[in-house]
Amino acid sequence: MRTMNIQKSKDLFSEAKQYIPGGVNSPVRAFKAVGGDPLFIKRAEGAYLYDEDGNAFIELINSWGPMILGHNHPAVREAVLHAIEGGTSFGAPTAREVEIAELICAMVPSVEKVRMVNSGTEATMSAIRLARGYTGRDKFIKFEGNYHGHGDSFLIAAGSGAMTMGTPNSPGVTKGTAMDTLLAPYNDLKAVSDLVAANKDEIAAIILEPVAGNMGCVLPQPNFLQGLRDLCDKEGIVLIFDEVMTGFRLSKGGAQELLEVKPDMTTMGKIIGGGMPVGAYGGRKEIMEFVSPEGPVYQAGTLSGNPVAMAAGLAMLHYLNDHPEVYTKLASTGNRLVQGIEETVQSMGLPYRINHVGSMYSLFFTDKKVGDLESAQSCDTILFGKYFQAMLKRGVYLAPSQFESLFLSTALEEKEINHILEANEASLKEISG
Ligand SMILES: *Cc1c(COP(=O)(O)O)cnc(C)c1O
């Protein structure tokens, strides 16, 4: 195996650190969790990323989810090029916004009206504000290890003891904000109903990732989602599925279609923009009608519904809606990879767990079943760092943290699947021996 030349990336990173905090515009890109310098990417095509030094990598993050059809897909590229000819922003309504709203409502079972925003973070912040405005209540429940973007009220850690309120997870988040965010362990229905009972008629919303991807891939246990649905119905609480990651990925209607539980509201992002900065929140009509200018809850955006971003999103969603075989292909790629990886890791005697659904999976280096944050944190992250580096030098680019899901794209063919499985076997041998 060649040693990899990454001199240009190293030089760019040193320069970047002088002008950009940590050298990156989003923290996990800095490779802090796995060691080494991040790669600077010059371009991407299909299943491959190409860095500034000309190295090629098979991709298993896909821009953290959006590139479900692989990079630079012609349908999306052509739609963007065509849109740009007509101008890049108008700040006035456009036909494309009507078309994408109709399409989202047709694809996602529970969404009757939808508002476009510019990121997943904006979608979840707005959804919580709306749930509060709609119910007239201040508090909401989120789950430990679920990520909903960087809005203040989500950057909250569990306090000591299940019944206490949260505490700020980042300097700059006030104690006052933290007071209204309650935390429960993922997959723990009992903890949620205890919180609800202790805060009777004070809880506006329960928000969760219906399949979690931000503590690694963690699946909801049977009846967890339905149990939350029933509890919310009984208590007049708005159930919000954060499908920024799972939306249009686990099926064309997201996790809610696959798992057959309908939330009151859904937040979307990532795939919805085809690689452009787009988010959205939507749900039941009577809730969405509380949003300004129809209702009293304020939410706005200069670039929301941007024509170029909408063209990219529309091309992506139309493609997924018209090609159900995308999901069968992703499922079979996922099954082959996970099966192959599992056979190898098992034969090496390393502690491991694999969580997998469709085109999302995580290989955890632990012998505990991973169903919540606490069990995810039992992983050997040093071992993961070695595995990451071993895969990278064999041309496979994984998410640079144990606590991320991997995302497959339809651009992975026979050749790439075999390459990944060979790299996996060699890497696991290297780190276990
Ligand atoms: C990525 C993500 C977000 C945040 O989206 P951004 O576009 O990064 O702001 C929110 N929720 C979930 C579940 C995510 O995976």
The ligand as an ORCA input file, in Angstrom:
! r2SCAN-3c Opt
* xyz 0 1
  C     -27.792     17.342     10.831
  C     -28.917     17.327     11.764
  C     -29.515     18.509     12.222
  C     -28.945     19.869     11.940
  O     -28.997     20.200     10.588
  P     -28.003     21.339     10.047
  O     -28.426     21.479      8.601
  O     -26.624     20.831     10.241
  O     -28.276     22.574     10.816
  C     -30.653     18.417     13.001
  N     -31.183     17.217     13.308
  C     -30.630     16.070     12.896
  C     -31.282     14.778     13.264
  C     -29.477     16.074     12.132
  O     -28.921     14.924     11.767
*
